[in-house]
């Protein structure tokens, strides 16, 4: 296998020190070059003779949701106490891997929390803007809130498969059938609109 195409872990022996020169992310010991970090092995040719072996990390580190950031997520399932979501974006940056989140009943609205019903706020498949309020519990779920005017459902589809249009802060309507459905509708700010 060509060493320039492989992934290595710290302490992995890469090649003999007679074959190459140790570059960044590597060290030499007992006549061999070892990796000092996890990453991809790169071998570059030098005019002076021996090629240089380096280990480089993924140049784009994994972005993680943090407390206070606005995220875009998709509702996966709902029950009477909370909505389960997959976090897809942090701000306008797409995530490489999906993170799970939970929007609890009491975190849906800022007012009349005791009257909130999850099924009247979200449905599976809805795209929601939410804010991270906690890094969650042992199942690594992020706790999210939509208890601000700017947060809530930004895109939803009706039973007819049409993109619904918001008609109030708590209802959306299908443009084809004119059926109204309850949602916790977001008042979307211009910076969150994709162009």
GIJO-V862233 format. One record per residue. N is the residue number from 0. RES is the residue in three letters. PSI is psi in degrees with one decimal (* if undefined). Layout:
BEGIN
n->N res->RES psi->PSI
n->N res->RES psi->PSI
END
This chain:
BEGIN
n->0 res->UNK psi->135.7
n->1 res->UNK psi->124.3
n->2 res->UNK psi->-19.8
n->3 res->UNK psi->-5.7
n->4 res->UNK psi->12.9
n->5 res->UNK psi->159.1
n->6 res->UNK psi->139.5
n->7 res->UNK psi->164.9
n->8 res->UNK psi->161.2
n->9 res->UNK psi->136.8
n->10 res->UNK psi->-2.5
n->11 res->UNK psi->134.5
n->12 res->UNK psi->126.3
n->13 res->UNK psi->-46.5
n->14 res->UNK psi->177.4
n->15 res->UNK psi->145.2
n->16 res->UNK psi->-13.1
n->17 res->UNK psi->-22.5
n->18 res->UNK psi->-26.1
n->19 res->UNK psi->171.3
n->20 res->UNK psi->142.0
n->21 res->UNK psi->126.9
n->22 res->UNK psi->-160.3
n->23 res->UNK psi->145.5
n->24 res->UNK psi->12.1
n->25 res->UNK psi->168.7
n->26 res->UNK psi->160.1
n->27 res->UNK psi->136.9
n->28 res->UNK psi->133.1
n->29 res->UNK psi->36.1
n->30 res->UNK psi->9.7
n->31 res->UNK psi->156.9
n->32 res->UNK psi->128.9
n->33 res->UNK psi->154.9
n->34 res->UNK psi->137.7
n->35 res->UNK psi->-2.3
n->36 res->UNK psi->166.5
n->37 res->UNK psi->135.2
n->38 res->UNK psi->-165.3
n->39 res->UNK psi->137.7
n->40 res->UNK psi->129.7
n->41 res->UNK psi->134.4
n->42 res->UNK psi->117.1
n->43 res->UNK psi->140.0
n->44 res->UNK psi->140.3
n->45 res->UNK psi->144.4
n->46 res->UNK psi->-29.6
n->47 res->UNK psi->-9.7
n->48 res->UNK psi->-97.1
n->49 res->UNK psi->142.4
n->50 res->UNK psi->158.6
n->51 res->UNK psi->127.1
n->52 res->UNK psi->125.6
n->53 res->UNK psi->160.0
n->54 res->UNK psi->123.9
n->55 res->UNK psi->140.2
n->56 res->UNK psi->164.8
n->57 res->UNK psi->122.9
n->58 res->UNK psi->-17.0
n->59 res->UNK psi->92.2
n->60 res->UNK psi->153.9
n->61 res->UNK psi->124.9
n->62 res->UNK psi->135.1
n->63 res->UNK psi->140.8
n->64 res->UNK psi->139.4
n->65 res->UNK psi->158.1
n->66 res->UNK psi->131.3
n->67 res->UNK psi->-10.6
n->68 res->UNK psi->151.2
n->69 res->UNK psi->130.2
n->70 res->UNK psi->154.4
n->71 res->UNK psi->129.5
n->72 res->UNK psi->165.2
n->73 res->UNK psi->130.0
n->74 res->UNK psi->127.2
n->75 res->UNK psi->-45.0
n->76 res->UNK psi->156.7
n->77 res->UNK psi->154.8
n->78 res->UNK psi->-170.3
n->79 res->UNK psi->-16.1
n->80 res->UNK psi->-25.3
n->81 res->UNK psi->168.8
n->82 res->UNK psi->133.3
n->83 res->UNK psi->134.5
n->84 res->UNK psi->161.6
n->85 res->UNK psi->124.5
n->86 res->UNK psi->123.0
n->87 res->UNK psi->-33.5
n->88 res->UNK psi->147.6
n->89 res->UNK psi->115.0
n->90 res->UNK psi->-121.2
n->91 res->UNK psi->10.4
n->92 res->UNK psi->119.2
n->93 res->UNK psi->144.1
n->94 res->UNK psi->145.1
n->95 res->UNK psi->-36.2
n->96 res->UNK psi->156.0
n->97 res->UNK psi->135.3
n->98 res->UNK psi->143.6
n->99 res->UNK psi->144.1
n->100 res->UNK psi->163.1
n->101 res->UNK psi->131.8
n->102 res->UNK psi->108.2
n->103 res->UNK psi->155.5
n->104 res->UNK psi->-43.3
n->105 res->UNK psi->-9.6
n->106 res->UNK psi->8.2
n->107 res->UNK psi->-46.7
n->108 res->UNK psi->156.2
n->109 res->UNK psi->-27.0
n->110 res->UNK psi->159.6
n->111 res->UNK psi->45.9
n->112 res->UNK psi->-32.2
n->113 res->UNK psi->-17.5
n->114 res->UNK psi->-3.3
n->115 res->UNK psi->135.1
n->116 res->UNK psi->125.7
n->117 res->UNK psi->-43.2
n->118 res->UNK psi->-16.9
n->119 res->UNK psi->0.3
n->120 res->UNK psi->-40.1
n->121 res->UNK psi->155.5
n->122 res->UNK psi->151.4
n->123 res->UNK psi->135.1
n->124 res->UNK psi->-16.9
n->125 res->UNK psi->145.0
n->126 res->UNK psi->126.2
n->127 res->UNK psi->138.8
n->128 res->UNK psi->128.5
n->129 res->UNK psi->165.9
n->130 res->UNK psi->137.7
n->131 res->UNK psi->125.8
n->132 res->UNK psi->-17.0
n->133 res->UNK psi->151.9
n->134 res->UNK psi->3.3
n->135 res->UNK psi->-160.1
n->136 res->UNK psi->-164.0
n->137 res->UNK psi->-20.6
n->138 res->UNK psi->12.2
n->139 res->UNK psi->26.8
n->140 res->UNK psi->136.5
n->141 res->UNK psi->138.8
n->142 res->UNK psi->130.4
n->143 res->UNK psi->158.3
n->144 res->UNK psi->149.3
n->145 res->UNK psi->23.1
n->146 res->UNK psi->41.2
n->147 res->UNK psi->154.5
n->148 res->UNK psi->-34.4
n->149 res->UNK psi->-9.2
n->150 res->UNK psi->150.2
n->151 res->UNK psi->-159.2
n->152 res->UNK psi->127.4
n->153 res->UNK psi->-22.2
n->154 res->UNK psi->132.3
n->155 res->UNK psi->151.1
n->156 res->UNK psi->141.4
n->157 res->UNK psi->174.7
n->158 res->UNK psi->-24.7
n->159 res->UNK psi->-1.2
n->160 res->UNK psi->8.7
n->161 res->UNK psi->149.3
n->162 res->UNK psi->123.4
n->163 res->UNK psi->155.3
n->164 res->UNK psi->131.5
n->165 res->UNK psi->135.0
n->166 res->UNK psi->-14.3
n->167 res->UNK psi->-177.7
n->168 res->UNK psi->-10.0
n->169 res->UNK psi->9.8
n->170 res->UNK psi->148.0
n->171 res->UNK psi->154.6
n->172 res->UNK psi->141.5
n->173 res->UNK psi->125.7
n->174 res->UNK psi->-20.5
n->175 res->UNK psi->-52.1
n->176 res->UNK psi->-11.7
n->177 res->UNK psi->18.3
n->178 res->UNK psi->135.8
n->179 res->UNK psi->139.5
n->180 res->UNK psi->144.2
n->181 res->UNK psi->138.6
n->182 res->UNK psi->157.9
n->183 res->UNK psi->93.3
n->184 res->UNK psi->136.8
n->185 res->UNK psi->139.7
n->186 res->UNK psi->94.3
n->187 res->UNK psi->129.5
n->188 res->UNK psi->150.4
n->189 res->UNK psi->-33.4
n->190 res->UNK psi->-15.3
n->191 res->UNK psi->-8.0
n->192 res->UNK psi->130.5
n->193 res->UNK psi->133.9
n->194 res->UNK psi->*
END
